Amino acid sequence: MIGYVTVGTNDIDKASAYYDSLLAGIGASRSMDMDTFKVWSNGGEAAFSITLPFNQEAATVGNGVMVAIALDSPATVDKMHAKAIELGGTDEGAPGPRGGDDSGFYAGYFRDLDGNKLNFFHFSQA
């Protein structure tokens, strides 16, 4: 149902380098590359993008807004969360199980260089 998710940035070059390196870890590369808008895809149905705000005002973080990126295993969640932090993101919740012992939901939360909140997650149904 969701085609792509966009977060704002105030430094398109710095954010582009961050996401080029981070999303390469899950096989994603740029599928659109314009001066003010960049999109990454790994061939799936959904994509991730960054933009300089159209109204030319500062990009700000939405309170309560978060982008969740599905991965194939808890080990991949661990790897990608560590990479996000290594590249300069900040930890918002170390990878681990969430929602009780039998939920099957495993996630690691972080903020990117602009303060946007994201998570990598894996969900397995028992």
Secondary structure as UniProt FT lines:
FT   STRAND          4..8
FT   HELIX           12..24
FT   TURN            25..27
FT   STRAND          29..33
FT   STRAND          37..41
FT   STRAND          47..51
FT   TURN            54..55
FT   TURN            63..64
FT   STRAND          67..70
FT   HELIX           74..86
FT   TURN            87..88
FT   STRAND          90..98
FT   TURN            101..102
FT   STRAND          105..111
FT   TURN            113..114
FT   STRAND          117..123
//
